[in-house]
């Protein structure tokens, strides 16, 4: 099947030793080097690439500032998802300053690294979330299955906040465990402000595991979220599995099955465009 046009909803850049850079370290040999716009250009040379969303990888203001500076002159990057310490009293002012940058589209707290699975329900986050709403920003949820119940309460508390679940909430694909992830994700799909990324699933598998083993996870996400599901590469983290950018595109074309043209465009470009409000589009 012909490869679709791609608007990648989730990719990263980093410079080893750069501002705020702590990961990846030498324990990740395939990732422990600089990944910058020219690298993405080369990795996608065989792809009909519309553009991408650059997502933070470091919980540090300096990294977000660096990404915005990098993206300013990069036409391939259509939007940036940054990081802010949402529990800081200075967060609303920081959000206001960042939102003045034309390419900032959202923020992502690194919830997977916080031991408290209900952290995002803390009252001291309220001023920051209100600031996100004032400035029309999206919320990227870097979560694991343990966060899914709290995410439902968060969506109820903030029904006007567009939320996207990164990496399908990182199901336990290496062990082929579907429950209770399956039912909890289906519940979240019932909230119209929640979307879901088909990104990062490959790196939830064990090394050597075939991409086709992801079929039940992909099918469930597409069934639950439909036009609110979006493809993302999670490049260059993807390289940890030994796959290339093109490999993951081809895997997802196969795993997504026989989509009609409307659904195909939505999955590989339209949903990301709508969710992040690109070109005047708005999340439903």
HELIX and SHEET records of a PDB file:
HELIX    1   1 UNK A   37  UNK A   43  1                                   7    
HELIX    2   2 UNK A   61  UNK A   72  1                                  12    
HELIX    3   3 UNK A   91  UNK A   99  1                                   9    
HELIX    4   4 UNK A  111  UNK A  113  5                                   3    
HELIX    5   5 UNK A  119  UNK A  121  5                                   3    
HELIX    6   6 UNK A  123  UNK A  125  5                                   3    
HELIX    7   7 UNK A  126  UNK A  134  1                                   9    
HELIX    8   8 UNK A  145  UNK A  147  5                                   3    
HELIX    9   9 UNK A  148  UNK A  157  1                                  10    
HELIX   10  10 UNK A  166  UNK A  169  5                                   4    
HELIX   11  11 UNK A  173  UNK A  175  5                                   3    
HELIX   12  12 UNK A  181  UNK A  189  1                                   9    
HELIX   13  13 UNK A  202  UNK A  204  5                                   3    
HELIX   14  14 UNK A  211  UNK A  214  5                                   4    
HELIX   15  15 UNK A  215  UNK A  225  1                                  11    
HELIX   16  16 UNK A  226  UNK A  228  5                                   3    
HELIX   17  17 UNK A  237  UNK A  241  5                                   5    
HELIX   18  18 UNK A  245  UNK A  256  1                                  12    
HELIX   19  19 UNK A  261  UNK A  265  1                                   5    
HELIX   20  20 UNK A  266  UNK A  270  3                                   5    
HELIX   21  21 UNK A  271  UNK A  275  1                                   5    
HELIX   22  22 UNK A  278  UNK A  280  5                                   3    
SHEET    1   A 8 UNK A   6  UNK A  11  0                                        
SHEET    2   A 8 UNK A  49  UNK A  55  1                                        
SHEET    3   A 8 UNK A  77  UNK A  82  1                                        
SHEET    4   A 8 UNK A 104  UNK A 107  1                                        
SHEET    5   A 8 UNK A 138  UNK A 141  1                                        
SHEET    6   A 8 UNK A 163  UNK A 165  1                                        
SHEET    7   A 8 UNK A 194  UNK A 198  1                                        
SHEET    8   A 8 UNK A 229  UNK A 231  1                                        
END                                                                             
